[in-house]
């Protein structure tokens, strides 16, 4: 088991202050790190939230997200350089940009994207300008330059270094006018995962990521990848999703793989979990995966 760096990243700059900013506190209080080898802990605070949509870029808080991405990348990068496995607790999905920037500074990496949505919107199709619906598009270089060219490094990911896994928003995104996923980006929607079986689908995804020139992969987990009946404590709900056992198995395989370099967790909203039961179940799932028990 690798030593961990637990990094709290409670930014809601890409969404709004709905409660997901309390994700780190809730999961840590629920015992996420119990029994795990945590060598370092840190917290990266976000700039002040601005509810006004930026006229030039069409998104909320573009400058704040750009600054926060650099700050988060510094902290994640320090953990990577110390030989630790970063576990980054969001916040909304825009924190992915900072995590990937840390990797981009260090070469070419891949991404296993576990999310109930593909998050590939362009600003013109996102009704509220929320970067939390665009982060995969931005990470692959599609969108306003302040967020697609962080530090002048261009796209953080190549299309072929991404596998989108377990999403179920195809009909919704088409109706909203979201740009299509590019052909080079590998996509295993929920139906495909179920047809293959979650373990086989995860194995196929990891083989795909390992087949290219990248030197390792990051794992992104938006908890709305879980079945809505099991995880209702999210802001944008969709019917269906993975079971707890499916997510635990997929995560266990993904983080125990020798090429895995880090993990982030986003969108769980403790305000929608008044008795704390969902936080406890999510913490147990993540703890099992990180300890290697779920592989």
BAPASE-599854 format. One record per residue: x, y, z of N, C-alpha, C in turn. Coordinates in pm, whole numbers, plus 32768, in hexadecimal, padded with zeros to 4 digits. Last residue first. Layout:
REM residues N
    n.u    n.v    n.w   ca.u   ca.v   ca.w    c.u    c.v    c.w
      X      Y      Z      X      Y      Z      X      Y      Z
...
This chain:
REM residues 295
    n.u    n.v    n.w   ca.u   ca.v   ca.w    c.u    c.v    c.w
   7C38   7E43   7E12   7C72   7E1F   7D8F   7C43   7D94   7D63
   7BE7   7E91   7F0C   7B82   7E8C   7EA4   7BB5   7E5F   7E1B
   7CC4   7E9B   7FAC   7C64   7E30   7FC5   7BFF   7E23   7F54
   7D6D   7F6F   7F96   7D86   7EFC   7F41   7D22   7E8C   7F51
   7D3A   8055   8015   7D86   7FF1   8062   7DA7   7F76   800F
   7C9C   80DB   7F62   7D22   810F   7F7C   7D79   80AC   7FC9
   7BAC   8045   7F70   7BF8   804E   7EF2   7C89   8078   7F0C
   7B63   8070   807C   7B7C   7FE9   804B   7BD0   7FEB   7FCC
   7B41   8185   8079   7BA7   814A   80D0   7BCA   80BD   80A2
   7A65   819E   7FCF   7AE6   81D6   7FA9   7B58   8198   7FF9
   79A1   8119   806B   79BF   80EF   7FE1   7A49   811F   7FB6
   79A1   81B1   8155   79C5   8124   815A   79EB   80EF   80D0
   7948   82A8   80F3   79CD   829D   8130   79FB   820C   8135
   7845   825E   80A5   78A6   8289   8041   7934   827F   8078
   77D4   8223   819D   77DC   81B9   8136   7842   81DF   80CC
   77EB   8319   8221   782B   82A1   8259   783A   8235   81F0
   7750   83BB   817A   77DE   83D9   818D   7828   835F   81C2
   7658   8343   81A4   7696   833B   811F   772B   835B   8126
   7625   8381   82B0   7631   82F5   8286   7674   82E6   81FE
   75F4   847D   8316   767E   8454   8302   7690   83C7   82CF
   74F9   84E7   8326   7520   848A   8390   75AE   8453   8380
   74EA   8593   8244   74DE   85C9   82CC   7507   856A   833A
   7554   85CD   8136   756D   8551   8180   7562   856F   8215
   7562   86B8   80B7   74F8   865D   808C   7503   85D5   80CE
   7646   8728   8117   75C8   8767   813E   7550   8710   8119
   7717   869E   8098   76EC   8675   811F   766B   86B6   814E
   7732   8639   7F5E   76FD   86AE   7FA5   76CA   8685   802F
   782B   85DF   7E7B   77DA   85B4   7EED   77B2   862F   7F40
   78DF   8659   7DC3   784F   866F   7DB5   77F8   8635   7E26
   7A05   8581   7DA6   79BC   85FF   7D9C   7925   85EB   7DAB
   7B4E   8516   7DCC   7AC2   84F6   7DE9   7A75   8579   7DEE
   7C75   849C   7D24   7C24   8507   7D60   7B93   84D9   7D6C
   7DB5   8403   7D32   7D24   83F4   7D30   7CE4   8475   7D61
   7EE7   8388   7C95   7E98   83D9   7CF0   7E04   83CA   7CD7
   7F6B   82D2   7BF5   7FBC   833A   7C35   7F6C   8390   7C97
   7F85   8187   7B7C   7F31   81ED   7BBA   7F88   8251   7C06
   8023   80B8   7B25   802B   8135   7ADB   7FD7   81A5   7B19
   7FE3   7FDB   7BBC   8065   801B   7BD5   8073   80A0   7B8C
   7E9F   7FD1   7C44   7EF3   7FC4   7BCE   7F75   8013   7BE3
   7E05   8025   7D12   7E6D   7FC2   7D31   7EC8   7FA7   7CBA
   7D4F   80CD   7C9B   7DB6   810A   7CF1   7E22   80A7   7D18
   7CB3   801B   7BFB   7CF2   8091   7BC0   7D63   80C7   7C17
   7C51   7F55   7CA6   7CA7   7F2F   7C36   7CF5   7FA7   7C03
   7BB9   7FF8   7D52   7C24   7FA5   7D86   7C85   7F7C   7D19
   7AFF   8064   7C9F   7B62   80BA   7CE0   7BD7   806A   7D16
   7A70   7F79   7C5E   7AB2   7FC8   7BF6   7B1F   8020   7C32
   7A12   7F2C   7D5D   7A67   7ED3   7D0E   7AB4   7F21   7CA4
   7978   8009   7DA9   79E7   7FDD   7DFD   7A48   7F84   7DAF
   78B7   800D   7CDE   7916   807B   7CEC   798F   8051   7D3E
   7835   7F16   7D12   7875   7F30   7C90   78DB   7FA0   7C9C
   77D4   7F3D   7E14   7838   7ED4   7DFD   787E   7EE8   7D78
   771D   8010   7DEA   7791   8023   7E42   77FC   7FBB   7E25
   76CA   8024   7C8A   76B1   7FFA   7D13   772D   8017   7D68
   76A7   8139   7BA5   76EE   80C5   7BDA   76BE   80A2   7C66
   7567   81A3   7B18   75EF   81B3   7B47   762A   8133   7B7D
   741A   823F   7B28   747C   81D8   7B07   7504   81F4   7B40
   73BC   8394   7AE1   739D   830A   7B06   740D   82AB   7ADC
   7476   84A9   7B5D   744A   845C   7AE9   7426   83D0   7B16
   74A6   85EC   7BED   7483   8560   7BF9   7452   8526   7B74
   7580   86C2   7C5B   753D   86A7   7BDC   7523   8611   7BD3
   75E2   86B7   7D65   7596   872B   7D38   754B   8715   7CB5
   75BA   85A8   7E50   7603   85EC   7DE5   75A9   8659   7DAC
   755A   84CC   7EF4   7596   8547   7F2A   75F3   8588   7EC5
   74FB   83D6   7EA6   74AB   844C   7E80   74EA   84D0   7EAC
   7568   82BC   7E6A   75B2   8337   7E87   7562   83B0   7E59
   74AE   81F9   7E2F   7510   81DE   7E98   7558   825C   7EC5
   741D   825D   7D61   73D3   8229   7DD3   742F   820F   7E4A
   74E2   8298   7CA7   749E   8307   7CEB   744F   82D7   7D65
   760C   81E5   7CA7   757C   81E1   7C92   7539   824D   7CE6
   7732   82B0   7C6E   76E5   824B   7CB6   7651   8254   7C93
   7789   838F   7BF8   7796   8315   7BA9   774C   82A2   7BEB
   7785   8456   7CAF   7707   843B   7C6A   7713   83CD   7C02
   7885   8475   7D0D   7835   840E   7D4D   77AD   83FC   7D0C
   7989   8476   7C34   7915   84C5   7C58   78B1   8461   7C91
   7ACE   8430   7C37   7A4F   83F5   7C62   79ED   8464   7C86
   7BE8   83F1   7B75   7B87   8457   7B9E   7B04   8413   7BC0
   7D2F   838F   7B81   7CA6   835D   7B8B   7C4E   83CC   7BC2
   7E45   8397   7AA0   7DFB   83D2   7B0F   7D6E   8398   7B0D
   7F51   82C2   7A33   7EC9   82F7   7A27   7E96   832F   7AAB
   8088   82D1   7978   8035   82AB   79E9   7FAC   82E8   79DA
   8107   8325   7895   815A   82E5   78FB   810A   82BB   7976
   8095   82ED   7742   808F   8330   77C4   80DC   82E0   782C
   8089   8270   7649   810C   829E   7679   8109   82E4   7701
   7F9A   815C   766F   7FD3   81D3   7631   8057   81FB   766F
   7F3A   808F   7707   7F6B   806E   7680   7FAE   80E4   763B
   7ECA   80D4   77F3   7F54   80A6   77F8   7F90   8090   776D
   7DC6   810F   77AC   7E1B   817A   77DE   7EAD   8153   77DC
   7D71   800B   7762   7D70   8078   7701   7DCE   80E9   772D
   7D82   7F8B   7856   7DD7   7F5E   77E8   7DE0   7FC9   777C
   7CB9   8012   78DE   7D44   801F   790B   7DA6   7FF1   78A0
   7BD7   7FBC   784B   7BF9   804A   7854   7C8B   805D   787C
   7BDB   7EA9   787A   7BE7   7EDB   77F1   7C11   7F6E   77F2
   7BB1   7EA9   798E   7C2D   7E71   7957   7C45   7EA4   78CA
   7AB2   7F15   7994   7B21   7F5D   79D3   7BA6   7F2A   799E
   7A24   7E49   7913   7A27   7ECF   78D9   7A9B   7F20   7913
   7A4A   7D7C   79CA   7A83   7D6E   7944   7A8B   7DF6   78FF
   79BF   7DE7   7AAC   7A4E   7DC7   7AB2   7A8F   7DBB   7A28
   78B1   7E15   7A3C   7905   7E82   7A6C   799A   7E5D   7A74
   784A   7D91   790A   7863   7D77   7997   78C9   7DDA   79C8
   7802   7DD4   780B   7882   7D92   781E   7890   7D57   78AA
   770B   7E4C   783B   7715   7DDF   77D9   7795   7D8F   77ED
   774E   7F14   78F2   76F7   7EA6   791D   7701   7E30   78BD
   77E8   7FB8   784F   7822   7F80   78C9   77D1   7F07   78F7
   7729   8000   7791   779E   7FB1   7768   77E0   7F70   77E0
   7678   8094   7831   7648   801B   77EC   76BD   7FC3   77C2
   771C   8168   7882   76EA   8109   78E4   76BB   8088   78A2
   7827   8183   778A   77B7   81B5   77D7   7782   8147   7833
   795A   81B8   7745   7910   8142   7772   789D   8174   77C8
   7A26   8247   7658   79AF   825B   76A9   796B   81D6   76C5
   7B54   82E6   7603   7B0F   8267   761A   7A9B   827B   767B
   7B8A   83D0   750C   7B76   83BF   759A   7B22   8341   75B1
   7B88   83EE   73FC   7BFF   83B6   743A   7BF2   839A   74CD
   7A9A   846D   73B8   7AA9   83DD   739D   7B22   839F   73DF
   7A1B   8544   74C0   7A6C   852C   7449   7A84   8496   7435
   78C6   8573   7517   7949   8541   753E   799B   8524   74C1
   781F   8699   7497   7832   8608   74A3   78BD   85E5   74D7
   77A5   87AB   755E   77F9   877B   74F1   7812   86E5   7503
   7650   87BD   75C4   76DC   87AB   75E6   772A   877A   756D
   753F   87EE   75AD   7599   8822   7547   762C   8819   756A
   7484   877A   764C   74B7   87FC   7677   7515   883A   7611
   745E   8686   75CD   73EF   86E3   75D3   741F   8770   75F6
   7557   8612   7605   7530   862F   757A   74C1   8697   7577
   7545   85F7   7719   75AA   864F   76E1   758D   8671   764F
   7470   853F   7739   7468   85C5   7773   74CA   8625   7731
   74D8   8459   76BF   745F   8499   768A   7454   8529   76BB
   75C1   8427   7761   75C9   843D   76D0   754E   8486   769B
   75FC   83F5   786C   75BA   8473   784A   75B3   848D   77B4
   7692   8338   78F2   760A   8314   78C7   75BA   838F   789C
   77D9   82A5   7923   777F   8316   7914   76F8   82E9   78DA
   78A2   81E4   7942   782B   81DC   7995   77C8   824D   7986
   79BC   829C   78E6   798C   821A   7916   790D   822C   7969
   7AA1   8304   77FA   7A2A   832D   7846   79DB   82AF   7866
   7BF3   8303   77E3   7B80   82A8   77DD   7B13   82E2   7836
   7CFA   83A2   7733   7C86   83AE   778C   7C27   833A   7775
   7DBB   83BE   7676   7DE7   8399   76FC   7D76   839F   7762
   7D58   8424   758E   7D6C   8393   7593   7D9D   8362   761B
   7D5B   8539   75BB   7CDC   84F0   75B6   7CF1   845A   75CD
   7E4F   85A3   76A9   7E30   857B   7620   7DAE   852A   7624
   7E39   86A9   779C   7E2A   861E   7776   7E1D   8611   76E0
   7E56   87B4   77B1   7E90   8765   781D   7E90   86D0   77FB
   7EAC   888C   76A1   7E55   8824   76DC   7E9E   87D2   7747
   7F9A   898B   770C   7F3E   894F   76AD   7EE8   88E5   76F0
   8040   8A14   77B5   8063   8987   779A   8003   8943   7739
   8025   8B0F   7823   8055   8B04   779A   8078   8A76   7770
   7FAC   8AF6   7918   803E   8B06   7916   8078   8AFA   788A
   7E9E   8A6B   786F   7ED6   8A8E   78F1   7F6F   8A8C   78EB
   7DE7   8A6C   779A   7E76   8A83   7782   7EB8   8AB3   7803
   7CE2   8A5E   77D8   7D17   89F1   7785   7DAC   89FD   776D
   7C9B   8B3F   7864   7C8F   8ABE   78A9   7CC0   8A48   7856
   7CC3   8C16   77BA   7CF5   8C20   7844   7CF0   8B9C   7890
   7C3C   8BBF   76C7   7CCC   8BAE   76D9   7CFC   8BBD   7769
   7B0D   8B01   76D6   7B53   8B82   76DF   7BE5   8B72   7708
   7B1D   89C4   7623   7AE0   8A28   7678   7B33   8AA7   767E
   7BD9   88AB   7628   7B61   88E3   75E8   7B1C   8944   7647
   7CA9   8811   7692   7CC7   8885   763F   7C53   88C7   75FB
   7C75   8750   7748   7CA3   8722   76C4   7CB0   8795   7662
   7C16   87E3   781B   7C93   879A   782D   7CCC   8767   77A9
   7B21   883D   77B4   7B8F   889C   77CC   7C15   8854   77D7
   7A8E   874B   77B1   7AA6   8796   7735   7B1C   87F4   7746
   7A8F   8716   78C2   7AD1   86B7   7867   7AEC   86F9   77E0
   7A02   87F3   792F   7A91   87E0   794E   7AD6   877C   78F3
   78FD   8847   791A   7953   885A   78A5   79E2   8825   78B9
   7868   885B   79F9   782C   8810   798B   7885   8810   790F
   78FC   88FE   7A99   78EB   8874   7AC7   78A1   881E   7A61
   78DB   89F8   7A32   794E   89AB   7A02   7947   891A   7A30
   77AA   8A7D   79DB   77F1   8A33   7A44   7861   89DD   7A09
   76F3   8B1A   7955   7781   8B39   7949   77D7   8AF0   79AE
   75EE   8ACC   7954   7619   8B21   79C3   76AC   8B49   79BD
   75C8   8A30   786D   756B   8A9D   788C   759A   8AFC   78F9
   76A3   89ED   7776   7696   89DA   7806   7641   8A4C   783D
   76CC   8A2E   7670   7666   89C9   768C   764F   89B1   7721
   779A   8AE3   766C   771B   8B0A   762E   76AB   8AA8   764D
   7878   8A5A   76E0   7830   8AC3   772A   77A7   8AE5   76F0
   7850   88F7   76AB   788E   8976   7685   783D   89E5   76C9
   786A   87C8   776A   781F   883B   7738   787D   88AB   770C
   78B3   86D9   77D0   78F7   8705   7756   78B0   877D   7717
   7862   8622   789C   789E   86A5   78BB   78F1   86DA   7847
   77E8   852C   78A4   7866   8537   785A   78AB   85BD   786D
   776E   84AB   79DD   7764   8505   796A   77EB   8509   7923
   77BA   8404   7AA5   7737   83EB   7A69   771E   8440   79EE
   790A   8396   7A91   78AB   8404   7AA3   7826   83DD   7A65
   7A52   8364   7A83   79DA   8321   7AB6   7975   838C   7ADE
   7B4F   8356   79B8   7AEB   83BB   79DB   7A6A   8375   7A02
   7C9A   8332   79BB   7C21   82DF   79C5   7BB6   8339   7A04
   7D95   83BF   78F8   7D29   83D9   7955   7CBD   836F   7949
   7EFF   83E6   78D7   7E7A   83BC   78AA   7E15   83D1   791A
   8014   84C2   7886   7FCB   8465   78D9   7F40   844B   78A0
   8152   853C   7847   80D3   8516   780B   808F   84A9   7860
   81F2   8624   7927   81F0   85CC   78B3   8164   85AF   7882
   81DB   86CF   79F9   8237   8660   7A0A   8232   85FD   7995
   8116   8783   79CE   819C   87B8   79E9   8206   874B   79E8
   803F   86D5   79CA   806F   870C   794B   80FA   8748   795B
   8011   86AA   7ADB   8047   863D   7A89   8082   8672   7A06
   7FAF   87A4   7B24   8023   876C   7B6B   8063   86FC   7B19
   7ED1   87AB   7A7C   7F40   8808   7A64   7FBE   87D7   7AAB
   7E2A   86F0   7AF3   7E68   86CF   7A72   7EDA   872E   7A4F
   7DE3   877E   7BD8   7E25   86FC   7BE4   7E6E   86D8   7B62
   7D66   885F   7B67   7DDF   886E   7BB6   7E2B   87EC   7BC4
   7C8A   87E3   7AE7   7CEC   882E   7A99   7D6E   8840   7AE6
   7BEA   8777   7BAF   7C36   871C   7B59   7CA3   8766   7B0C
   7B53   883A   7C1F   7BD5   881E   7C5E   7C29   87C0   7C0A
   7A60   883A   7BA2   7AC7   8890   7B69   7B4F   887A   7BAB
   79AA   87A3   7C33   7A00   875E   7BD4   7A6A   87B6   7B93
   79B1   8821   7D8A   7973   87FF   7D0C   79DB   87CC   7CA9
   7A08   87A8   7ED8   7A03   87FC   7E66   79BB   87C4   7DEA
   7B10   86AD   7EB9   7ACD   8729   7E92   7A5B   8745   7EF1
   7C31   8625   7F22   7BA5   8625   7F47   7B67   86AC   7F25
   7D25   8559   7EA4   7CF6   85E2   7EA6   7C5E   85E2   7EB9
   7E2F   84AD   7EF0   7D9E   8497   7EF6   7D61   8521   7F0C
   7F68   845D   7E62   7F09   84C4   7E8B   7E79   8492   7E87
   805B   839C   7EDA   7FE6   838B   7E84   7F7E   83F2   7EB0
   81B7   8405   7EDA   8138   83E6   7F19   80C9   83D9   7EB2
   82B0   845F   7E94   8294   83D2   7E82   8211   83A5   7EC0
   82D4   8569   7E93   82FC   8523   7F0E   82DF   848D   7F06
   8262   85B4   7DA9   82F4   85B8   7DB0   8329   8572   7E2C
   8153   85A2   7DF4   818A   8548   7D8E   8222   8540   7D98
   8145   8678   7EA9   812C   85F0   7ED6   8166   858A   7E74
   817B   874E   7DFE   81D4   8734   7E6E   81C3   86A8   7EA5
   809C   873C   7D54   8121   8721   7D21   8186   8704   7D8F
   7FD1   878E   7DFF   7FD0   8705   7DCB   805B   86DE   7D99
   8028   8899   7E22   801C   883F   7E95   801B   87AD   7E68
   8025   88FE   7D1B   809F   8907   7D6D   809A   88A2   7DE0
   7F1C   88D3   7CD2   7F86   8889   7C8D   8009   888E   7CDC
   7E9F   8991   7D72   7E88   8903   7D8C   7EF4   88AE   7D4B
   7F00   8A7A   7CF4   7F1B   8A60   7D82   7F09   89CD   7DA4
   7E99   8A58   7BF1   7F29   8A63   7C07   7F4C   8A43   7C98
   7D87   8A57   7C27   7DC4   89E2   7BE6   7E5C   89E3   7BFA
   7D5D   8B58   7C88   7D51   8AE6   7CE3   7D93   8A69   7CA9
   7D7E   8BED   7BA0   7DD9   8BFF   7C11   7DD6   8B87   7C6F
   7CA6   8B84   7B09   7D30   8B7E   7AD5   7D94   8B8C   7B46
   7BCF   8BC8   7BAD   7BED   8B3B   7B93   7C7B   8B2A   7B5E
   7BDD   8CE1   7BA1   7BEC   8C9C   7C20   7C0F   8C0A   7C0D
   7BAB   8D0A   7A92   7C2C   8D32   7ACB   7C46   8CEC   7B4F
   7AA3   8CA0   7A76   7B14   8C6B   7A28   7B9B   8C8F   7A65
   799B   8CA9   7AFD   7A1C   8CA9   7B45   7A94   8C78   7AF3
   78CC   8C10   7A0D   78DA   8C48   7A94   796B   8C3F   7AC3
   78E1   8C64   78AE   78DF   8C08   791F   78EA   8C54   79A3
   790B   8D04   77CF   788A   8CC1   77DC   7881   8C61   7852
   79E6   8DA2   779E   79F6   8D11   7792   7972   8CC6   7797
   797B   8EAA   77AF   79DC   8E86   7747   79E2   8DEF   7732
   78CD   8EB9   788B   789B   8ED5   7804   78FA   8EA3   7797
   789D   8DD9   7991   78FE   8E2B   7949   78D2   8E3D   78B8
   778F   8DEE   7A69   77C7   8DA6   79F7   7823   8E03   79A9
   77A9   8E1A   7BC5   7791   8E57   7B42   77D7   8E08   7AD4
   77EB   8DBB   7CBF   7777   8D7F   7C7B   775C   8DB7   7BF0
   7922   8D65   7D2F   78DD   8DD3   7CEB   7867   8D98   7C9E
   79CA   8D06   7E57   796D   8CE1   7DEC   7929   8D5E   7DB3
   7B22   8D38   7EA1   7A95   8D58   7EB9   7A40   8D38   7E3E
   7BFF   8C1C   7E6D   7BDC   8CAB   7E6F   7B48   8CBE   7E86
   7C1D   8AFC   7F4B   7BFE   8B3B   7ECA   7BEB   8BD1   7ED9
   7D24   8A52   7FF8   7CAB   8AA4   7FF8   7C9A   8AEB   7F71
   7D94   891F   8027   7DA7   898E   7FCA   7D25   89DB   7FC0
   7E35   8862   8119   7DB5   889C   80EF   7DD4   8916   8099
   7ECD   8727   816D   7ED2   87B3   8144   7E46   87E1   811F
   7F9E   8628   81F3   7F19   8662   81E3   7F28   86F5   81BF
   8059   84FB   81D0   8052   858E   81C5   7FC2   85B7   81B5
   8043   83EF   81EF   80C4   842B   8211   80BE   84C3   8210
   7F6E   82FB   8246   7F6E   8387   821C   7FEF   83C8   824D
   7F17   81CF   8218   7F9A   820D   8233   7FA2   829C   81FC
   7DE0   8186   82C2   7E2B   819E   8248   7EAE   81E6   8267
   7D45   8178   83A5   7D96   8104   8380   7DE7   8114   8302
   7C6B   8267   8330   7C85   8208   839E   7CD2   818F   836B
   7C21   8321   8274   7CB0   82FE   827E   7CD0   829B   82EC
   7B05   8336   8290   7B45   8314   8210   7BD3   82E1   8220
   7A5C   836F   8367   7AC2   8307   8373   7B07   82DF   82F3
   79B2   8441   8363   7975   83BD   8356   79DC   834C   8355
   7A5A   8519   8360   7A13   84FD   83DD   79D4   8472   83DC
   7AA0   8509   8253   7B06   84F3   82B8   7AC6   84D3   833F
   79AA   8547   81DD   79E7   84C4   81C7   7A54   84A5   822E
   7978   864E   823E   7919   85E2   8257   795B   8559   8247
   7A53   86E3   81E0   7A39   86D9   8270   79DF   8663   828F
   7A34   86C9   80C4   7AAB   8698   810C   7A91   8682   81A1
   7927   8739   8093   794A   86AD   8078   79C5   867F   80C7
   78DF   883D   809E   78F0   87F8   811F   7914   8765   810E
   78AD   8892   7FA4   7928   88C4   7FE1   7944   8881   8067
   77B3   883F   7F67   781F   87E4   7F43   78A6   8813   7F7B
   7700   8909   7F9F   771E   88AB   800A   7790   884C   7FE8
   76E3   89CE   7EE5   766D   897E   7F05   7683   8923   7F7D
   7761   8AC3   7E5C   776F   8A94   7EE7   76F3   8A47   7F16
   779C   8A3E   7D12   7766   8AA6   7D6B   776D   8A6E   7DF9
   7887   8A04   7C33   77FB   89DE   7C4A   77B8   8A51   7C95
   798D   8A42   7C2D   7952   8A10   7BB1   78C2   89E7   7BBE
   79C8   8A87   7D31   79CF   8AEF   7CCA   798F   8AC4   7C47
   79D5   89F7   7E12   7957   89F0   7DCA   7953   8A5A   7D5C
   7AD9   8941   7EB1   7AB1   89AB   7E55   7A27   898F   7E19
   7B6C   88B2   7F7A   7ADD   88CD   7F86   7AAA   893C   7F2B
   7C3C   87D5   7F8C   7C2D   8839   7F21   7B9B   8864   7F18
   7D26   8736   8052   7C9F   876D   804E   7C9B   87DE   7FE7
   7DE3   8622   8025   7DDF   86B2   8005   7D4E   86DE   7FFB
   7EB1   8537   80A6   7E24   855D   80A0   7E1C   85F4   8093
   7F8F   8462   8025   7F84   84EF   804A   7EF2   8515   8038
   7FF6   8318   808A   7F97   8376   8050   7FB3   8404   807C
   80C5   8207   802C   80A4   8272   808A   8053   82DE   8042
   8040   80D7   7FA2   8090   8151   7F98   8066   81B7   8002
   8054   7F89   8000   8000   8000   8000   8058   807D   8000
